Amino acid sequence: MTHSPAQSPPHPSPHSSPTANQPQGADAVMFITPRPNLTMVRGQGSWLWDDQGKRYLDFVQGWAVNSLGHSPKVLRQALARQAGVLVNASPAFYNNAMLDFAGWLTRQSGLDRVFFANSGAEANEGAVKLARKWGKVHRHGAFEVITTHNSFHGRTLAMMSASGKPGWDKLFEPKVPGFPKVPFNDLDAMAHAITPKTAAILVEPVQGEGGVIVPSPHYLTGLRKLCDEKGVLLMLDEIQTGMGRTGTLFAFQRHGILPDVMTLGKGLGGGFPVAAVLARQPVCLFEAGEQGGTFNGQPLAMAAGLAVAQEIERKRLAERAEKNGRYLQKKLNAMGKTLGLTSVRGQGLLVAVDLPQEKGPQVVAAALQAGLLVNSPRPATLRLMPALTVSRGEIDQMLDMLEQVLKQVL
Ligand SMILES: Cc1ncc(COP(=O)(O)O)c(C=O)c1O
């Protein structure tokens, strides 16, 4: 069936009509999610300001992205410095920031080489391409990548197929094939799912969007052993857990293992878009023309990432995240007793708590009113992912505000 271009869609979008008080210009922005009628204009550290001058204590930080908080000096300076000398050459050439950043990442991770991308989903696509190439070269054409239920790997078509997010199995059909799924934190299920068609497994060390699900301490070491026994690749999606967020620079370092492939994004650029695929040398099998992108290794992104990484190292922010994460969990547990909160969990400064009722969205909305930003990845779960630089005072202030909001909503 063909539609003439002028033909209007069969059903008008429920979101196409303007709502009262929406900011001027909002009509021109494509609807993807309901947004509050707010325009954010300024950020500093743990604080954001809207155009009315109201300030918000930010415990979302762009979904675990602004690792150093809003507009940190080192990031501003690195961007200004780089912009002054070279904004863009071309991914066909090396640039100084790219070389320095790749060196830093390989030294810190123990992996051998880096491909730079622009988003987490793009990095994961690169990892899956590496796995398929590796399967072709070393495993008789194996191409499947086993992932887990409830996982989140991004929003490209292949990554929506790889993700185990409930409801996504029915979206944008047909799916990209080659992503069998097993329950998370279940080594037996993973062992049974590996077949001659399997090239790799791809898991998050802690499921972030799935509600901060921390697996048993032996899960990652068990996966490493399993992959070695069966001859398949272990690929870790550290897009949310990496760069100090979970209390070590990379979450796998807690377990004394090395993955074959790791992807990074989110906190990697401290708010500037940059992502990466890191791999052991034997997996680096791309030939000319098989992988690339207009903006990969873009000098501004490289300078931003390097500045953020060096600051995380210099200020020992992973250790700080570990200590402050414990403090936050202890306080949440204490507060939870009176308010009926359960299952305080997390690693470092990736923390979640379950509510006694499915009122996550109401809590988020009431918190926003009160000047606090928190996130609800599931209806009965709140997730907190402040800047790695957050102070104890700000954590205490957040807890006071959250307690008032919870008393009001629950
Ligand atoms: C674990 C994980 N992988 C991949 C992604 C996708 O990253 P991006 O939104 O930058 O494509 C996310 C984003 O939330 C994530 O948490």
The ligand as an SDF file (V2000), in Angstrom:
LIG
                    3D

 16 16  0  0  0  0  0  0  0  0999 V2000
   23.6070   -0.4420   30.3480 C   0  0  0  0  0  0  0  0  0  0  0  0
   23.2740    0.4790   29.2280 C   0  0  0  0  0  0  0  0  0  0  0  0
   23.6220    0.1610   27.9770 N   0  0  0  0  0  0  0  0  0  0  0  0
   23.3480    0.9740   26.9300 C   0  0  0  0  0  0  0  0  0  0  0  0
   22.6610    2.1440   27.1030 C   0  0  0  0  0  0  0  0  0  0  0  0
   22.3600    3.0120   25.9170 C   0  0  0  0  0  0  0  0  0  0  0  0
   23.1580    4.1360   25.9140 O   0  0  0  0  0  0  0  0  0  0  0  0
   22.7570    5.3940   24.9770 P   0  0  0  0  0  0  0  0  0  0  0  0
   21.4700    5.9110   25.5040 O   0  0  0  0  0  0  0  0  0  0  0  0
   23.9170    6.3430   25.1280 O   0  0  0  0  0  0  0  0  0  0  0  0
   22.6400    4.8640   23.5950 O   0  0  0  0  0  0  0  0  0  0  0  0
   22.2540    2.5110   28.3960 C   0  0  0  0  0  0  0  0  0  0  0  0
   21.4720    3.7380   28.6060 C   0  0  0  0  0  0  0  0  0  0  0  0
   20.7550    3.8890   29.5700 O   0  0  0  0  0  0  0  0  0  0  0  0
   22.5640    1.6600   29.4770 C   0  0  0  0  0  0  0  0  0  0  0  0
   22.1840    1.9650   30.7240 O   0  0  0  0  0  0  0  0  0  0  0  0
  1  2  1  0
  2  3  1  0
  2 15  2  0
  3  4  2  0
  4  5  1  0
  5  6  1  0
  5 12  2  0
  6  7  1  0
  7  8  1  0
  8  9  2  0
  8 10  1  0
  8 11  1  0
 12 13  1  0
 12 15  1  0
 13 14  2  0
 15 16  1  0
M  END
$$$$
